[in-house]
Amino acid sequence: MSEIFLTPQYWNERYRTGHTPWDIGQVSPAIQRYLDQLPDQSIRILIPGAGNAYEAIYAHRRGFSQVYVCDWAPSAFDYLRQQAPDFPAEQLLIADFFKLDITVDLIIEQTFFCAIDPAQRAEYARKAADLLSSGGRVAGLLFATHFAQPGPPFGGTQEGYEAIFNPFFQILQMDITPWSIPPRAGNELFFELKKKPTD
């Protein structure tokens, strides 16, 4: 497996040139609906590998004041800065997710998990749990199938995802969402996890 996609330079060039075929050009409907039902707009939200950050822009405009966006490609933030110039600069984190040192209440997953090397998925689950406050949650979308072509993106199965997350999280839901864009209909799992108590 080529490891070129594991570098900031690779992803920065993709955003700089606009070569982002996974980008749906809007907030994902399922995540929009999830954000709409959250009662507390003061919670700390992290969106890792956010790319053009439609979810961050949407949450910001909805009044969520503590949305942190992490991407290791500086060009990924260009669209967010254009669309939401009042977004707090200190909440834009040009960093490696696996090296973050913050505490948040919610992690929104949108096409980051599918972009990392599948060998890092257990590390992702462990790191997400470490970043979350007690009882914190991860919610978002996962692809519900393996892909024929080499990744990224990398797919998977519900059973495989559950095995990865179970050591660290209670799985509150993980089901095919009816709120996908048409090209992804029937192929996206919406999931919500709750951090298990630590000893």
C-alpha positions in Angstrom: 0.0 0.0 0.0 1.4 3.4 -1.0 2.0 5.7 2.0 2.0 8.9 0.0 -1.4 9.8 1.3 -0.1 9.7 4.9 1.7 13.0 4.4 0.5 16.6 4.8 2.0 17.5 1.4 -0.2 15.0 -0.4 -3.4 16.3 1.1 -2.4 19.9 0.9 -1.8 19.5 -2.9 -5.2 17.9 -3.3 -7.0 20.8 -1.7 -4.8 23.4 -3.4 -5.6 22.0 -6.8 -9.3 21.2 -6.0 -8.8 17.5 -6.6 -11.2 16.4 -4.0 -13.8 14.0 -5.6 -15.0 12.9 -2.2 -16.2 16.4 -1.4 -20.0 16.6 -1.7 -20.1 20.4 -1.6 -22.4 20.7 1.4 -22.9 19.6 5.0 -23.8 16.0 5.1 -27.6 15.8 5.6 -27.3 13.1 8.4 -24.8 15.2 10.3 -26.8 18.3 9.8 -29.8 16.6 11.4 -27.7 15.4 14.3 -26.3 18.9 15.0 -29.8 20.3 14.8 -31.0 18.2 17.7 -28.1 19.0 20.0 -29.5 21.2 22.9 -26.2 22.7 24.2 -24.4 25.0 21.8 -21.6 25.6 24.3 -20.2 22.0 24.0 -16.7 21.6 22.6 -16.8 20.0 19.2 -13.8 18.6 17.2 -14.0 17.9 13.5 -10.8 16.1 12.5 -9.6 15.9 8.9 -12.3 18.4 8.1 -11.3 19.4 4.6 -13.6 22.1 3.4 -15.3 21.9 6.7 -19.0 22.3 5.7 -20.0 20.8 9.0 -17.9 23.3 10.9 -19.3 26.2 9.0 -22.8 24.9 9.5 -22.3 24.4 13.3 -20.7 27.9 13.6 -23.6 29.5 11.9 -26.0 27.6 14.1 -24.4 29.2 17.1 -22.0 26.5 18.3 -19.2 28.6 19.7 -16.5 26.0 20.4 -16.0 24.2 17.2 -12.4 23.1 16.6 -11.4 22.0 13.1 -8.3 19.9 12.6 -6.5 19.2 9.4 -2.8 18.9 8.6 -3.2 20.4 5.1 -3.2 24.2 5.5 -5.0 24.7 2.2 -8.0 22.8 3.5 -8.9 25.8 5.6 -9.1 28.2 2.7 -12.8 27.6 2.0 -13.8 27.8 5.6 -12.0 31.2 6.0 -13.8 32.5 2.9 -17.2 31.3 3.9 -17.0 32.1 7.7 -14.4 34.9 8.1 -15.6 35.3 11.7 -14.6 31.7 12.6 -12.1 32.0 15.5 -8.6 31.5 14.1 -7.4 29.9 17.3 -10.0 27.1 16.7 -8.4 26.1 13.3 -5.8 23.5 14.2 -3.2 22.7 11.5 -2.1 19.5 13.2 -1.9 15.8 13.1 -5.1 14.4 14.8 -3.0 11.7 16.5 -0.9 14.3 18.2 -3.7 16.6 19.4 -3.7 17.6 23.1 -7.2 19.0 23.8 -10.3 17.9 25.5 -13.7 18.0 23.7 -17.2 16.7 24.3 -18.1 15.6 20.8 -16.1 14.5 17.7 -17.8 14.7 14.4 -16.6 12.1 11.9 -17.0 13.0 8.3 -14.6 11.3 5.8 -11.5 11.3 8.1 -11.7 7.7 9.3 -12.0 6.5 5.7 -8.9 8.6 4.6 -6.4 7.2 7.1 -4.6 3.9 6.7 -6.9 1.1 7.9 -4.0 -0.1 10.1 -4.5 3.1 12.1 -8.2 2.5 12.9 -7.6 1.1 16.3 -5.3 4.0 17.1 -8.0 6.4 15.9 -10.5 4.8 18.3 -8.1 5.0 21.2 -7.1 8.6 20.4 -10.7 9.7 20.1 -11.5 8.3 23.5 -8.5 10.1 24.9 -9.6 13.4 23.5 -13.1 13.1 24.9 -14.4 14.3 28.2 -16.2 11.8 30.5 -19.2 10.5 28.6 -18.1 12.3 25.4 -19.3 11.1 22.1 -18.3 10.4 18.5 -20.9 10.7 15.8 -20.9 10.8 12.0 -20.7 8.7 8.9 -18.8 5.6 7.8 -18.9 3.8 4.5 -20.8 0.6 4.6 -18.8 -1.4 2.0 -15.3 -2.1 0.9 -14.2 -0.4 -2.3 -12.8 -2.2 -5.3 -10.3 0.5 -6.1 -7.3 1.2 -3.9 -7.9 3.9 -1.3 -8.3 6.4 0.1 -11.1 6.4 0.7 -11.1 3.0 2.5 -14.4 1.3 3.3 -15.4 -1.4 5.8 -18.3 -3.2 7.4 -20.5 -2.6 10.4 -19.1 -5.7 12.1 -15.5 -4.5 11.5 -16.2 -1.0 12.8 -18.0 -2.4 15.9 -14.9 -4.5 16.7 -12.7 -1.5 16.4 -14.7 0.8 18.6 -16.1 -1.7 21.2 -13.0 -1.6 23.5 -13.4 2.2 24.1 -17.0 3.0 23.4 -20.6 2.0 23.9 -22.2 1.9 20.5 -25.5 3.9 20.8 -26.4 3.5 17.1 -24.8 2.3 13.9 -27.3 1.9 11.0 -27.7 2.7 7.3 -28.9 6.3 7.2 -31.8 7.4 5.1 -30.2 10.9 5.0 -27.5 10.3 2.4 -27.0 12.2 -0.8 -28.3 10.2 -3.8 -24.9 8.8 -4.9 -24.2 7.4 -1.4 -27.7 6.2 -0.7 -27.7 2.9 1.1 -23.9 3.0 1.6 -23.5 5.2 4.7 -23.7 4.1 8.3 -24.6 6.9 10.7 -23.1 6.1 14.1 -23.0 7.5 17.6 -20.6 6.3 20.2 -20.4 7.1 23.9 -17.0 6.9 25.7 -16.9 4.1 28.2 -16.0 5.0 31.8 -12.3 4.7 32.5 -11.0 3.0 35.7 
